[in-house]
């Protein structure tokens, strides 16, 4: 599209905008092929649509949208609610490219009560309202099965799929099946349970699915008392069992005061990059939660939280057929719904419900992140590297991180270790062990400098890639001595961080900079756990190396210093002679019986050099 064509397009669009009315309504944007690419709503059509064509629009995605618009249509409505609902329907119908779209990912199950002569109650993932009434969907399949189990225990609805008619029942066409004999069905197909009683049970089951469990419980309780007063104790006992099952069910699902009735709760939780948001919906009926569902919405035009909620609330309420007159939200919304009140609670049971909704949204975000990173582990590693880069202000992603640690006992058997993490995971083939050569006594700082000097001098000579970050197992002191070698002696510009411990010898902070500053990092965060894993790993590697070195010294024998005597000869001789003292005192003939004359001569001459010189 050349400049002249673009100017002609904009002139045409601005002419439409100039004629828009100052009334509420919906508007649609079309591309060059007359495909709807965006549907919007407005309290004032003229003001809202004209805002897209202002020169000072700073949203990049909005500018992209405007560049694709070739035509505009609109509809005037009577109220703001009508604008919300029409927008929702148009989005579902046309699925415009630049609108926020609900991402389901999968179809969640619902519960269906069929419209048959003797209705059935079952779970399904296919919604076709011609066949019956649907309740759901249920995001928690466990809670759905719990409700179904309760209904089947209480009312025993039939589970067979055969077509049953009143005429067939009257003619005795049907016979009781196995479900009747194992007491899972009352055989209404044979008249053993009357049609009226069956329909009454289905009506009560419908009330339970609507969330009116308390009212059903009260109905059963009243009927139980009536049966007892009429001396029909067996029937009263059956009703008591039903009452207790409902009471047990209610006690599991009760979360707030049962005086709270028919309320919708919405909250919004953003992803880290705010490219999408998770909107949690909770419906409360008679104090019990009968719906809890989280939806993912992907932002298309950098919509605000308020804009996303304004779009999501009517859509979700339509999906769940909610008629609640009170809607709890986390903040005030610009738009209103007819016969509904938005409420932002500050305390009490309603605040508890809002907090519960927020907690569900956050948990859903964590679960989605875990699922995604389980399928793509590199995504988690990149996220952690980016987080550490941001926290420390590093010039590059810290792909290769190296950490050092010393180990000695009063300066004896002094060793050091270097471990390497690549992409936030241990790279064990790159681990290195060092015997301290130039330091005498327990001097950790000097030992650290020797190891760092040796490692990076060699890496430069062999032209190996240098690390993106060095982490010292210690505080300011360790960081300073490492910096003296890395920057002062070798002239390298490798970032250096430190992990400091508290009085209880537990890592509690990350240090970085010159002079070192404490970096804000939660001790229960995933990044902090990775850094402490790095620290624990270098401790383990250094201590294991030190322990192995001490063990070799402890097991060293003078026989190992004799040239020509190997481990097998040594072990055989020690097994036969029992001690080094007896080996020293033995003559050649005694030694020869165990290891042969030639090796016996080597050992005898080693312990008796004066006799070897005189030839005795």
Secondary structure as UniProt FT lines:
FT   HELIX           3..18
FT   STRAND          25..30
FT   TURN            32..33
FT   STRAND          36..42
FT   HELIX           45..50
FT   HELIX           51..53
FT   TURN            55..56
FT   HELIX           60..68
FT   STRAND          71..76
FT   HELIX           80..94
FT   TURN            97..98
FT   STRAND          101..103
FT   STRAND          110..114
FT   TURN            117..118
FT   STRAND          121..124
FT   TURN            129..130
FT   STRAND          132..136
FT   HELIX           141..155
FT   HELIX           166..170
FT   TURN            171..172
FT   HELIX           178..181
FT   TURN            182..183
FT   HELIX           188..190
FT   HELIX           195..210
FT   HELIX           213..229
FT   TURN            230..231
FT   HELIX           233..253
FT   TURN            258..259
FT   STRAND          263..270
FT   TURN            272..273
FT   STRAND          276..285
FT   TURN            286..287
FT   STRAND          288..298
FT   HELIX           305..319
FT   TURN            320..321
FT   STRAND          326..328
FT   TURN            338..339
FT   STRAND          341..343
FT   HELIX           348..375
FT   HELIX           377..392
FT   STRAND          400..409
FT   TURN            410..411
FT   STRAND          412..422
FT   TURN            423..424
FT   STRAND          425..426
FT   HELIX           428..430
FT   STRAND          432..435
FT   HELIX           444..461
FT   TURN            462..463
FT   STRAND          469..472
FT   HELIX           476..483
FT   HELIX           484..489
FT   STRAND          496..501
FT   TURN            503..504
FT   STRAND          507..512
FT   TURN            513..516
FT   STRAND          517..519
FT   TURN            523..524
FT   HELIX           526..555
FT   HELIX           558..561
FT   TURN            563..564
FT   HELIX           567..577
FT   HELIX           580..585
FT   HELIX           588..595
FT   HELIX           597..607
FT   HELIX           609..614
//
